[in-house]
């Protein structure tokens, strides 16, 4: 079905007709720059192109008063002096004779995108629009915004399609107070906004932009404000906000549709935001959101005023919507103390309303940093990958020569044996028949008696050929199957071969009863996470085990509160997922883990299954690893006290070592 790109060239018609330093940022070149780079990167032609049509006045009336719509309609007949006089009645707004037409096209583009996604015409998409909309209120233009594009789209989705749960994610750097006011008493809309706040000293200077503004009446808890109180927030801060605030609430809310107020003034180089998040970060955020609502994600452009940064960030978002692997994030991922203070405050404000935040995931600042045997755990090596908290942020990129490039479409291969080999796979998936040379396969199989058997030996050769293809960049990801008795030795060979070929960071997710391979050095090149272990234990900095959580809430806490923060901190070159014996996970659980881990790994995930695995699991994983959304986990069930205690036990030991696990700032003097 693909990804929609909705646009109309008429939206470049409105422009500022007089001198106004505050408003001159919002200019037609914003759309031209974004669309131009999409075309040069070949991304536009990979999308389903939809030409925007004007929204009707009845559709505008879903949010705006008839009197206000009539006022904006009347601007078509005003001269420059009258337009300037009307504009002065509002905060940071300008009108042009084409404003009414442009603003109706912007709303219409958002509605067309929602229609295309909810009718199954496309999976997801981006509406490239101006003027933006998230500041606009029922009868007030505000902050460059005339009609509230995303709010009208949400109302439209509820009215036309009967949706009951819509998530709005506003990553623009300004608080979208218009959306907040429209839905603040509506429990069917979960509105999340992060924004530059600086203790109320940044526009729009509203008390209700702070973390303790959580909604009104039945809508209490459905407005989530995360205020940034200093500039310079970077990739780690944005990821921490998603992992520790937005995603726990979103999975508990279980939206039927995700709308993104996609403002890129929160990206590096923007004069309004003054933040440090690189364009690649928005690919990561988009793909994390794609795990919700069956992948029904509709992004609608809001702000973004540095043309190069805006265009790069738009391209990264579209690539992510298309399912391309997200490029690796540069530099260490250590949230700053100010970001952690904000995260701590918003979690405290929202905890009374969400069970996923009521469980103790907070820090203990004098934890044991010893293994179960009593040995001290080493701190992470001080290298270019791991740096101490408080490290100075990387200097701003030269945005005239951004290093981001278009990623080729994902390439996937499977090496299957037994019953799995007869599966009907998606046409884009390569059923691999190649194998490593016999002599080389024999050399790797020699230490393991079970791999010398004919069937296991043949499967090993296919598996290593696939592994080499990923390490060489010939394919992005893959699935392999082997017999139950050959699974552990095959994983051992995979690790050793990857290291022998120069891999420096290998993440192994062992599901079920799989132990750390014997005689393998614990030297920081392998991060071994075992879900389904017998006990919660930190055997070393890079060897961690947790029992299988018994509920969806427990599993989500484990993924968002442990697995993903560790994966992002480790920045793996390859993820090996081994589905072992007695893993106890259902198909949607394995699919979600694979979908989540492909994001920090730039898509490089290799899954090792038992050849008797259910065919549906193989097919689902082949879709997920190609970038499609994982199936729903079903009803949210709160984590058990035992699962919560196990996770807390691990986090207490690991937070001093892996900074992205932290959800609160350190007390003064620590």
N, C-alpha and C positions, 0 to 999 in steps of 0.2 A: 504493500500500500504506500509506503514511503513517507516523505516529509514534505509539508506544504510550505511555500514561501509566498506570502500575500503582500502585494505592493501595488501602488498606482503612482505614475509620474506626476500627476496633478498635485500630490501632497508636497511637492517642492515649490508650489506657487506662492504661498504666503511667506512674506518676509518683512523685516522691520523697515519702516519708511522714514524714521527719524533717528536722531542720536539718542541712544539709551544704553550706557555701558552695562547695566544690569541684564538687559534683554538681548543684547547682540549675540550672546552665545548660541541662542536657539535659531539656527539658520538652515536654509535648504541644503547646504553642502553636507550636512550630517548624513542625510539619506543617500546623496550621491556618492559619498566616500564609502559607505557600507556596501551599497549595491555594486559599486565598481570593483571592490576587492573580492566580493563573492563571485563576480563574473571572472575576474582574472585567475582566481583559484579553481575555477571549474565547479564551484559548489552550486551556483544557480541552476545549471543544467541538470544536476543530480536531484533537484527538488521538483515537486509538482507545483508549477507556477500558477497562482491564482491572481487575477486582476481584481482589485478591490472595487466594490460598489458602495455608493452612499447608503448609510443607515437611514431608515425612515424616521419621521418625527415621532411616530408611535414607539419605535425602539429607543430613541433618545429619552422618551418619557418614562422608561423603566427606572430611570434615576433622576432626571432633571425636571424642574417645574416648567409648565407651559410658558410662563412669563419669561423665564430665562432663555428658553429655546427661541422664543420670538425676538428677544433682545439680540441674540447672536445672529439670527437670520437677518435682522435689520442692518447689520454692519456691512452687508453687500452694497448698500446704497449710500454709505457715508463717505465724505471726502477726508483728506488726510488730517485736517485739523479736528474734525469730529471724531475720527478714529483715535487720535491721540488723547483727546479729552476723555473719551470713554475708557480708554486703557488706564488712565490715571486713577480711575475709581477702584482698580483692583491692584493686588500685590504681585509685582513681577509678571505682568501680562502685556502683550501688545496685540492689537487687532489689525487686520488687513482686509481689503475687499474679498479676498479669496479664503479668509479664515473659516467661514461657515462651510464652504464646500470641502476644504481640507479636513476639518474636524469631523464632518460626517463620513468622509472616506476612511478616516482613522478608526472610527467606531465600526464602520461597515467591515473593514479588514479584520478586526478582532472577532466580529460575529461570524464572518465567513470561515475563519480558521476554526472556531468552536464547532460550527456546523460540519465542516469537513472531518474533524476528529471524531465527533460523537456519532456521525452516520457511518463511520468506518471507511470513509474514502481515503483517509491517510491515517498514519499512526500518531503524528505530532506535527508541529510546525512553528514558524515564526512569522508574525505580522510586523513588517518593517514600516512604521508609521510616524507621522508627526501631524499636528502637535501631540505631545505626550498627554497623559490623562490623569495620573494618580493623585494630583493635588486638587483637582476640580471637585466641587461640592454641588449639592442639589441646585443652588441658584447663584453660584459664585465661581467665576474663573479665578485661577490662582497658579502662580509658579509655572508659567508658560502653558498651562493646561486649560482647555476649553470644555470638552466633554470627557467624562471619566470612562475611557475605553474599556479598561479591565472590569470595572464595577458593572458596566452595562452588559459586558460579556457574561459575567457571573449570573446576573439577573436573567439574562436570556437563556442560559443553560438550565436554570431552575424552572423557568416558565415553560419552555418549549420541550425539554427532555425529561422533566420531572426529577432532576438530580436533587439529592438530599445532603450531600457533603462535598464541598468544593474548597480546595486549598488554594490560597493566593499567597505567593512568595514574592515579596517586593525587595529586590536587592539593589535598587537605586540608592544613591548615597543620601538622598533627602527623604524624610519621613513622608509617606503617602497618606497624609491626614485625611484626604478626601475619601479614600477607600475605608479608612478606619471609621469615620463619622457615618458613612452609609451603612456599614454592617456591624456597628459596635454592639447591637442588641440581637444579632442574628446568629444562633448556634449552628446554622447550616454552612456558614462561611468561617473557615479558620484563616485569619489574616496574620501573616508574619512579615515584619519589616525590621531590617537593620538600617541604621542611618547615623550619619554624623550628628552628634547632639551637643557634646562639650558642655555638659551640665546646663543645658538650656540656652547656651550662648551662640548657637548656630541656627540659621534659618530652617524652619519657620518659627523658631523661638517659642515652642509650645510646651507647656507643662505636661500635656497628655501624650507627648512623645517618649516619656520616660518608661522604664521597665514596669513600674507599678500601675500603669494604665492597662487594664486587662479586659476591658469591655464593660457593658452595662446589662443589667437585668439577666435575661436568659442567655445573653451572649458573654457573660463573664467567663474568662478563660479562653475565649476564642479570638481575642486580640493579643498578639504577642509582639512586644516592642523590645528590640535589642539596641540600646543606644551606645554608639561609639563615642567615647569621651576624649579621644585624642586622634590626631591624624596619623598616617603612616601604617594603618592596619594592612596586613599582608595575607598571603595565601594561607598560612597556618591559622591566623585568626578567623578567617572566613570558614575554613574547614572545621575548626573547633566549634563555631556557632552552629554549623549544620549537624555535626555528630552529636553534640551534647545538648542542643536545644531543639532545633527544627525537626530533625528526623525522628527522634523519639516521640514527639507530639504527633507528627504526621502519620506515622505508622499506627499509633493508637487511634487517631481520628479516622483513618482508612478512607481517604478521599476517592471520589469517583472521577474527578477531573482536577488537574493541576494547572492553574493560571500563573504565569510569571510576569510580574511587572519588571521587565528586563531593562533596567537603567544601567548604563555602563560608565556613569560618572563615578562609580565605585572602583574603577580600574586605574592602574598606574598612569600617571601623566595628566589626569584630568584636573583642570584648575579648580573645579568646584569641590571634588572629593579630597584631593591631596592624599590619596591612599596608594598602597604599594602592591596590590594584588595584580598579578600578571594576567594577560588574556587567557592563558592556558587554564587558569583557575576556573573560569566560567564553563569550560568544557567539563571539568570535574563536577562542579555544582549541578550542571544540567544532567549528567549521567546518573548522579545520585538521586535526583528527583525522578528520573526515568524508571526507577524501581517501584514507584508508587502508581496507583490508579491504572494499572495495566499499561503504563507507558503513555497514557493520554496527557501529554504536556503541550500547552499552548503558551508560547512566549510572545509578549507584545512589547515592542520597544518603548522605553520611557526616555530617560536622559542619556547623557554621554556627549561631551563637548570638546574633547581632544580628538580630532578627526582620525588620526592614525590608530590611537588606542581604541576608539569606538569601533573602527572597521575591523581591527584584529579580533576584538572581543566578540563581535557579531559573527565573524567567521568561525571562531572556536565553538560558539554556541550551536551554529548550524551543523558543523561537523559532528558534534555530540548527538544532536537530534537524528542525524543520518546513521548513527551507530558506529562511527569511526572511533577507534581507541583514543582516549584522551592523552595528549602528550604528557610526559613526565613533568612534574613541577620542579623548578630550579631551586637549589639552595636547601638549607635545613628547615624543618617545619617545627618551629618552637613558638607557641603563642606568647604574646607579650602580656605583661601583668595587667595593663589597663583592659585588654580584651577579656582576660580571665575574670577581672572584677565585674565587668558587664555581664558575662555569662553567669556568674554566680548570682547576681542580683535578679536576672530574669528567671532563672531556675527557681529561686526562692519565691518570686512573685507568682509563678505559674504552678508550683507544686500543689497548692490546695485543689487545683482543678484537673490535674492529670496524674493518673496512677503511675505512669512511666517515670515521673519525676519524684515520686514519693518514696522511692527506694534509695537506700543510702549508696550513692555513687560519689559522694564528696570525698575530699582528701583527708588523710591523717598526716600531720606534718612531722611526726617522729616515728616513722614506720621502721619495722625490721627490714633490713636489706641483706638478709641471709637466706641461703637455700635451705630446703628441708633437712639437709645434713648439718646445718649450722655454719657452712662456709660463707664468707662475705661475698655478695654479688658484685662483680666489677661494674663500674660506671661505663657508660658507652664511650667508645674511643673518641678522642677529640680529633676529628678529621673533617674534611669538607662536607661529609654527610651528617655527622653528629657534632653539634656545637652546644655549648652550655646555654641555659635559659638566659635571656637578657642579651644575647648576641645582637650586635648592631645589624639592622636590616640591610640587605643588599642595596647599593646605590641605585637610583632610578635607571631604568633601561633607556638607551638612546632610542626613543620611539620613532625616529625617522629610519631606523634600521632594525626593527623588531625581528627577532630570530625565528618567530613562529612560522611554520609552513603548513601547507595542506597535507593531510595524511591520506594515503591511498586507501581505497575501500578495503575493508577487513577481508583477510584471506584465512580460511579455516580448513583443517584437514582432520579426518578421523582414521584411526587404525584399529579396526574391529575384527574380532574373531568369533567363532561359534555362531550362536543364534543372532547376535547383534549385527553380524555382517550382512544379513538379509534385510536390514531395516530400509524403509523408504525415508530417505533423508532429504532435506531441502536442496533444491537444485544447485544452490551456490556453494554447497559443502562438498569438498573433495574427499571421496572415499579412497584413501591412500593404499596403494598396492606395493610401493617400494619397500626395500629393506636394507639395513646396513649389511656390508659385506660379511661373509661367513666367518672368516678368520678373526675379524675385529669383534664380531658378536661373540665368538667363542672365548675370546680374551676377557670380555666383560662378564660372561656367564660363569667362567671357571670357578670363582669363589663360592658359587651357590649351586648346590647339587640339584635343586628343583628346577633351575633354569636350563639344565642340560637335556631335559626331556624334550622330545621332538616338538610337541605342541607349544610348550612354554618357550623353547628356543626360537621358534618361528615368530611368536608374538613379541619376544624381546627384540628381535631384529627390526620388526616393523615399528615398535615403540621408539627405539633409538634413532631410527631414520626420521620419525616425526619430531623427536626432541631436537635433533640437529637442524631440522628445517626451521624450527622456532628460533633457536639460537643464532642461526644464519640469517634470519629475517625473511626467509622464503615464504613462510606462513606465519600468521599472527598467533594462533591458538590451536588447540586440538583436544581430542578425546581418544583415549586408547583403552583397550580391554585386555585383560589377561585372566588366567585361572586364579582361583582363590589362594591356592598354595604358593603361587608365583608372585602374588601382589607385593608382599613386603620386600623380597629380594629385588624385584623390579624397581621399586621405589629407591632402594639403596643404590642400585646401579645408576638410576637417573640422577641422583644427587652427586655421586662421584664423577660421572661423566660431565655434568654441567660444570663442576668445579675444575675439572681437568681442562676444560675448554675456556677457562678464564672467567667464569661467572663469579662475581664478588658478593652478590646479595641474592640469596635464594630463599624464598618463603615457602615452607612446607606446611600445608594445612592437612593434618591427619584426622580423619573422621572415624571414630570408633577405636577399636583396640589395636592400635599401631604404636610401637615403641620407637624411640630414637635409635637409629641404626648403630650397632656395636662398632667400636673402633673408629667412629667418625669424630674428628676434632671439633670441639665446641669453640671455634675461633672467631665467631662474629660474622662469618659468611653465610650461615644458615640460621634462619629464624624458624623454629619448630613450634607450631601451635597444635595442640591435640585437644579436639573437642570430643568428649566421650571417654576421657581418661577416668581412672578410678578415683582420683582425688584432685582437688584444686591445689596446684603446687607450682612454685617458681623454682625449677631445678637449677636454672641459671638465667642470666639476663636474656638469653636467646632460646631457652627451652622451657615452655610453659604448658601446663595441662589444666583442663577444667572439665568437670563432669558434664554430660549432656543435659542442658536445661529441659525441664519438663513441660514448658508452656511456650506459646508464641512470644509472650512478653519477656520471658527469661531468655529465649534465643535472641530476640532483638536487642535486649540489654547487652548480651554477650557480643553480638556483632558490632553494635554502635559504640559500646563502652569499652571494648577490649580489642577485638580483631581488627577493625578498621583503623583506630588510632595507632596500633602497633604497625600495621601494614604501611600506613602513610609515613610514619616515622622512619621505618626501615627502608622505604623506597626500593622495593625489590625489582630486580631485572627480570625475574621469572617467578611465577607462582605455580607450585605443584599441589594439586588437590588430590589426595588419595582417599577414596571411599573404602574404608576398611570393614572388618567383621564387626557385627553387633553395633553398627553406627547409630541405629535407632532414629535416623532422620527421614522425614517424608520428602517426596520429590520437590515440593515447593521450597523446602528448607535448603536442600542442596543447591537448587537453582538460584536462590537469593544469595547464598554465599558466593557462588561463582560470579553472579552479576555484580555484586559489590566489589569483589577482589579484582575484577578486570579493570576497574577504574584506576586505582593507584599503580597497577602493574602495566599501564599503557596497553592493555589488551592481552598481554602475554601470559596466558593461563593454559596449563596442560592438566587435564583431569584423567586420573587413572581409576578405572572401574573394574569390577569383577565381570567376567564375560556373561554371567547369568543375570546381570542387572536387567531390571525391567526395561523393555524397549522404549517405553514412553519417557523414562528418565534420560536415555541417550538422546532422544529427539528433542526434549525440552532443553537439555544442556547445549545441544548444537544451535538452537535458536538464541538462547541467552548469550552464549559466547560470541555470537555474531552481532549482538547489540540490541536484540529484542528484549522486551520487558519480561521479568519473571512472573510466574503465576502468583495469584494471591495466597497469602498465608492463611486466610480464613479469619474467623473472629479473634479479636485481641483478647488474650487471657493473661491476667497479671502474673508476674513472676512469683514463684513460691519463695517463702522465707529462706529455704535451703539454697536455692539458686542465687538469691540476692546475697546471702552470706558468702557463698563461694566466690562470686564476682568481686565483692568488696575485699575479701581476703587477698585476692590477686592484685587488685588495683592499689591497695595500701602499700604493697611491696614494690610495685612497678612504677608508680608515678614519679618517684625521684629519678628514675632511669630513662623513662620515655615520656617526654614533656607533653605530648599531644593527648595523653590520658587525663591531664588535669582539667578540672571543671571549676576551679576557684583559684583566686590569687593567694599567694603566700601571706600570712599575717606579718604585720610590721615587725622588723627585727629578725626575721628568719632568713 
